[in-house]
Amino acid sequence: MIWFRRISLFLITNILVMLTIGVIVHVFGFDRFLDQRGLNYPSLMVFCLIWGFGGAFVSLLLSRWMAKKAMGVQVIDPENPGGTEERWLVQTVHQLAQKSGLETMPEVGIYESPDPNAFATGPDRHSALVAVSTGLFNAMEKNEIEAVLGHEITHITNGDMVTLTLLQGVINAFVMFLAYVVTFILTRSNDDRRGGGFMAQYFMRMMFQMVFGMIGMIIVMAFSRWREYRADAGGGRLSSRQNMAKALRSLGKYMDQPKPTEPKAIAAFKISSRDGMLGLWASHPPLEKRIARLESASLND
């Protein structure tokens, strides 16, 4: 029901935004301008909305399967977990999930990687996957890993995967709509309705989609950084604030070590030293800010 209410809220919000844009377009006469040049903008808005959300939801529905294939995740059988580490991992994830109020236990998996990584994915809280790398056990103590797992469980209980997908769907719709409209205006005139050729329009539209997409990603990434602060707080509640801070510092020490091939980010937390303008496109806040927020803020925020 939470998943359904969240989708309904976002759909209603998006429809209201679309209606608002329609009113603004009509008040300023842009609709007549576009109609004179042969563009039915209401139909275009609906098309972009369906296409934008459709792509985002297909990605969400396939996210767990794609993660398993891409990362080579081996799902651990909770009835027969195998080794000591696997047994501890399943038990810890299930304990944290129960503590957080999850009714359906997420799948638990492990994959080969020297980097200390972890992630949560899945279409909803009832079909989630929590996976960790083998390198996580080499880089952290178990109390720190517990905090990392609490961080990932919090992503599931907060519905972050669904919310981020819905937000991405809204951005996709607006990016497509604006790219179509701007391309149409620049390639059409009252005297020339051919628009300079199909290929010219296609490449120009792709260019505008890239530009508007980069701008739209600023909004998506801002939400992503905000949800990481919340997940850190959740990891602190489910484990302890000290364990969560220690886990972040351990990841920071790993990032500071010289490596033959320097990874761009740690998948568990996407640790990034970028700040300033480049930080606008970072999916995770800088490590120092996360630790400072965790140690100063209330875990109930």
N, C-alpha and C positions, 0 to 999 in steps of 0.2 A: 504493500500500500504506500509506503514511503516513496518507493521508486516511481509509482504511478502518479502520486501527488507532485513530485518534483518535475516530471515530464510535463504534466498538465500545466503547472505554473510557468514553466519556460515557454511552452507553446502559446499560452495566453499572452504572456509578456511580449513574445515575438510578434504575434498578430496585432497587438496594440501598437507596437512600434511601427509596424508596416502601415497600419491605418493612419498613424500620425504623419508618417512620411507622405502618404497619399494625400492627406489634407494640405500639407505644406506645398506639395507639388501643384495641387489644384489652385490654392490661394495665389501663388506667385505666377500662375499661368504656364508652368513648365509642361503640364499635361497637354495643353494645346500645341505647344512647340514641338513636343515629341510626336503627337498624333499627326501633325502636318507633315512630318518626315517619315511616317509609316511605322512608328514603334508603339505597340500596344503595351504600355508599361505595367498595367495591372496584371496581365498574363505573365509578363516577364518576372514580376515580383513573386508570383505564385510558383513559377517554374524554378526560380533560384532558391526559394524556401524549401521546396521538396528535394531538389538536388543537393543543396547544402546539408540539410539534415540527413538525407538518405545516405550520403557517403560517410558522414560521421557515425551514424548508427551501425552501418555495416562493419566499420572498423571496430566499434565497441563490441559487437556480437562475436567477432572473430578474434578479439584481443587475446583471450586465454590460449586458444589454439595456436595463434601466431607466435605468442611468446614461447610456448613449449618448443615449437619447431625452430624458431630463430636462435634460441639460447641453448637448445639441447637439454631442456629440463627433464630430469627423471623424477616422476611423481612417486612419492613414498607411500607404500601401502600402510595405512594406520594399523591394520591388524598384524602385519608382518613387516615392521620397519627395517629390519636388517641389523646394521651396526649400531654401536653405542651413540654416535653422533646423530644418526638419523632418528633413533628412538627419542633422544632428548629433544631434537628439533620438533618432531611431531607433537610430543607432549607439551612443550612450551607454547607452540602456536595455539594448540587447542585450549590450554589454560588461559592464555591471554584473550582468545576469542570469546570464551565463556565469561570471563571477567568483564569484557566490553559489552556483553549483551547479545552477541551473535547467536542466532538459533541454529544456523547451518554452519558446520565447521568448513573452513576453506581447505582446498587441496594444498598439500605441502610438497614442495619439490626442491631439488638441489641440482646444480649444474657445475661443470668444470670450468674454472676461471681463476687465475692467480689474483685477480683484483677482488677486494672485499666489497661485493655487491649484494644487493637485495632489492626485490620489487614486489608489488602487489598489482594484480590485474584481474580483469573479469567483467562481464556485463552488469553484474549487480552483486549485492552482499550475500546472495544465496548461491552464487556460481563464481566464487573468487578463487584465486591462486596466490599463494605466498611462496616465493622461491628465493633461495640464497645461493651464493657461490661457495665453492670449496675454499676460496681464499678468505672468506669472512671468518672461518674458524681459525685460520692462521694469523689473522691480523688483530683479533679481539678476544677478550675473555668472555666467558659465557654470560656474565651479568650485563656486559655491553651488548652482546648479541640479542639478549632478551629485550633490551631497550629498542634496538633496531627493529625487531619483530613487532614490538608494540607500536612503533611508528607506522609500520606497514598495515597492521591491523586497524589502526585509526583511520587510514585512508579508506579502508573498506567500510567501516562503520559510518564514516562521514559521507559515504556515497561520492567520493571525489572523482572516481572514474566516470560515473554517469554525468555529474555536474559539468566536468570539464568537456565531455563529449557534447553536451547540450550547448554550452557556450561556444565551442568550436563550430557547431552547426549554425548558430546565429551569425557568427563572423563569416563563415563560408558563404552564407546566403547574401550578406551585404557586399562581400567582395565581388561575387559574381555579378550582382545587380549593378553595382557602380562601374565595373569594368565594361559591361555591355553598354550601359548608357553613355559613358564617356567616349567609348570607341564609336558608337553610333553617331554621336554629335560631331565628332571630329572627321568622320568619313562620309557624312551625308550633307547635302545642301539642297535647297529648293530646285536647283537646276540639274543636280546630278544625284539620282537615287540609286545608282549602282554602287556607290560607296568606294570606288577605287579598287574593286576586286575582292574576291572572297579571301584569298591568302593574306592580303594586306590587312584586312579586318581581323583575321584570325590571329596573326602574330601581334598586332597591336593590342588585341584583347588579352592575349596571354601576358604581354608585358605589363598591362595595367593590373591584371590579377596578381602578378608577382609583387608589384609595388604596393597595392592595397592590402595584399596578404601580409606583407611585412609589417605594415602599420597595424593591421588587425591582430597580429601576433603579440603586439605590445600588451593588448588587453588580456589575451589568453595567458600570457606568461605572468602578468601581474597577479591574476587569480592563482596561478600555479604556485607562485612564491608565497602568497598568503596561506594557501592550504598546507604548505610545508611547515610554516610556523605552527599551525594547528596540529599537524601530525607530530611534530616534536613535542608539543605539550601533551599530546595523547600518549606518546611513548614514555614521557615522564610520569604520567598518572598510572599507567599500567605496570611499569617497572619502578623507576624512581627518577627524580630529577638528576641525581648524581650519576646514575648509570647512563642516562641519555646524554648528558654533557660529556662523560668519559668516552662514549661511543663516537661522538662528533670529533672530539680531540684525537682519538685514535685514527679516525679517517683522515684528519688533517695531517697527522704525522706520516701516514702512508703517502699522501699526496706530495709531501715535502721530500720524500726519498727519491734519489736519482734513479731513473729507469731507462732502459734502452729505447722503449717507445712510450712516450708520456701519454697516458690516457687523457682525453679531453674532459672527462667527467666520471664520477663514481655513480654507477647506476642506482645505488641505494638512496643517495641523497643528491645526486647531480651537483656535487660540490664544485663551486666555481669561484675563482678569485675576481671575476669581472665585476666591475662596478661602474658608476657613471652612465654614459650613454649606452655602452654595450650591455650593461646590466639590465636594460629595459627588455632585452630579448633572452635573458637567463631564466630558465625554468625554476631554478632554486636560488635562494638568497646566498650571499657570501657566508662562508662558514663562521666567521667572527661575529657577524650579526645574529646568526641563529643561536650561537652559544650565549651571547649577551641577552637576547630576548628570552631564552629559556631560563636563564638564571635570575632574571629580574621580574618577569611577568608571572601572574597567577596561572597555575595549571588549569584553572577552571575557565580561562578565557577562550 
